[in-house]
Amino acid sequence: MQFQKKVVAVLSWGLVVAWMALIFFLSAQHGEKSAGLSGGITEWVNEVVEQVAPDAEFKMDEISFFVRKNAHFFAYMLLAILTLNAVRRSGERGWLSMGVAFVISVLYAISDEVHQLFVPGRSGQVSDVLLDSTGALVGIALYAIISRGLGGKHKAKNERSN
């Protein structure tokens, strides 16, 4: 049983590192390539919006801005969820586990923006670190709410079986 817990902890940290590697890879793309990826997603979002609300008028640059900023938010929301899970699987609980996950996520966001300073066509922005940090905070809150809800059901089920 103890061995299984260690394996789960290692795999959880592996997911954190893999997600960080994906963020790093996407941040290392030159500005033109990154804009192309955002542009493809923007076109897809525009097509969906046209299907749902054909009379709505949106500017592509507004949709592109929305897509890029949401990508930051959701990438770091998921990073924080994965990190909090790994911290908890490693044995830490409570507020400290949430603090550790938040600090790791924010430090990675800062390092990511510094990294982008050295990528042609990209720039590091404090506003992106704030957006990333907000995503991390929301991810931690979601994890805490969901795990509390699941934990409460699990406890109630165990109490009934006694």
C-alpha positions in Angstrom: 0.0 0.0 0.0 2.8 2.4 0.9 4.6 1.6 -2.4 1.4 2.4 -4.3 1.1 5.8 -2.6 4.7 6.6 -3.6 4.1 5.6 -7.2 1.0 7.8 -7.3 3.0 10.7 -5.9 5.8 10.3 -8.4 3.3 10.0 -11.3 1.5 13.2 -10.0 4.8 15.1 -10.0 5.5 13.7 -13.5 2.2 15.3 -14.7 3.3 18.6 -13.2 6.7 18.5 -15.0 5.0 17.4 -18.2 2.6 20.3 -18.1 5.4 22.7 -17.3 7.3 21.4 -20.3 4.3 22.0 -22.5 4.1 25.6 -21.2 7.8 26.0 -21.8 7.5 24.6 -25.3 4.6 26.9 -26.3 6.5 29.9 -24.8 9.6 29.1 -26.7 7.8 29.5 -30.0 8.7 32.6 -32.0 6.1 35.3 -32.0 5.0 34.5 -35.5 4.4 30.8 -34.8 2.7 31.6 -31.6 0.4 34.1 -33.3 -0.3 31.5 -36.0 -1.5 29.0 -33.3 -3.6 31.7 -31.6 -4.9 32.7 -35.0 -6.1 29.2 -35.7 -7.9 28.9 -32.4 -9.3 32.4 -32.9 -10.7 31.4 -36.3 -12.3 28.3 -34.8 -13.9 30.4 -31.9 -15.1 32.9 -34.5 -16.8 30.1 -36.5 -18.5 28.8 -33.4 -19.7 32.3 -32.4 -21.1 32.8 -36.0 -23.0 29.5 -35.7 -24.4 30.3 -32.2 -25.0 34.0 -32.8 -24.9 34.8 -36.5 -25.9 38.5 -36.0 -23.2 39.2 -33.5 -20.3 41.2 -34.8 -16.8 40.6 -33.3 -13.5 41.9 -34.4 -10.8 39.2 -34.9 -8.3 41.0 -32.8 -10.7 41.2 -29.9 -11.3 37.4 -30.1 -7.6 36.8 -30.5 -6.9 38.8 -27.3 -9.6 36.9 -25.5 -8.2 33.5 -26.7 -4.6 34.4 -25.7 -5.5 35.7 -22.3 -7.7 32.7 -21.5 -5.0 30.4 -22.6 -2.8 31.9 -19.8 -5.5 31.7 -17.3 -6.5 28.1 -18.0 -2.9 26.9 -18.4 -2.0 28.1 -14.9 -5.3 27.0 -13.5 -4.5 23.4 -14.6 -0.8 23.8 -13.4 -2.0 24.7 -9.9 -4.5 21.8 -9.8 -1.8 19.4 -10.9 0.7 20.8 -8.4 -1.8 20.9 -5.5 -2.6 17.2 -6.3 1.1 16.3 -6.4 1.8 18.2 -3.1 -1.1 16.4 -1.4 -0.2 13.0 -2.8 3.3 13.6 -1.3 1.7 13.9 2.1 1.1 17.6 2.7 -2.4 18.8 3.7 -4.3 21.9 4.5 -3.4 25.5 3.8 0.3 24.7 3.5 -0.3 22.5 0.5 -2.3 25.2 -1.2 0.4 27.8 -0.4 3.1 25.5 -1.8 1.1 24.9 -5.0 0.4 28.6 -5.4 4.0 29.6 -4.9 5.3 27.0 -7.4 2.7 28.1 -9.9 3.5 31.8 -9.5 7.3 31.2 -9.6 6.8 29.2 -12.8 4.7 32.0 -14.3 7.4 34.5 -13.5 10.1 32.3 -15.0 7.9 31.8 -18.1 7.6 35.5 -18.7 11.4 36.0 -18.2 12.0 33.1 -20.7 9.8 34.9 -23.2 12.1 38.0 -23.0 14.7 35.9 -24.9 12.3 34.5 -27.5 12.2 36.6 -30.8 8.8 38.2 -31.3 7.7 37.6 -27.7 7.7 39.7 -24.6 7.4 39.1 -20.9 4.6 41.0 -19.2 3.8 41.5 -15.6 0.1 41.5 -16.5 0.5 38.0 -17.8 2.0 36.9 -14.4 -1.0 38.4 -12.7 -3.4 36.6 -15.0 -1.5 33.3 -14.5 -1.5 33.8 -10.8 -5.3 34.4 -10.9 -5.7 31.2 -12.9 -3.6 29.4 -10.3 -5.7 30.8 -7.4 -8.9 29.7 -9.1 -7.5 26.2 -9.8 -6.5 25.8 -6.1 -10.0 27.0 -5.0 -11.7 24.6 -7.4 -9.5 21.7 -6.2 -10.2 22.6 -2.6 -14.0 22.9 -3.1 -14.2 19.6 -5.1 -12.0 17.7 -2.8 -13.9 18.9 0.2 -17.2 17.9 -1.4 -15.9 14.5 -2.3 -14.3 14.1 1.1 -17.5 15.0 2.9 -19.4 12.4 0.8 -16.7 9.8 1.5 -16.8 10.5 5.3 -20.6 10.3 5.4 -20.5 7.0 3.5 -17.9 5.5 5.9 -19.9 6.7 9.0 -23.1 5.0 7.7 -21.2 1.7 7.1 -20.0 1.6 10.8 
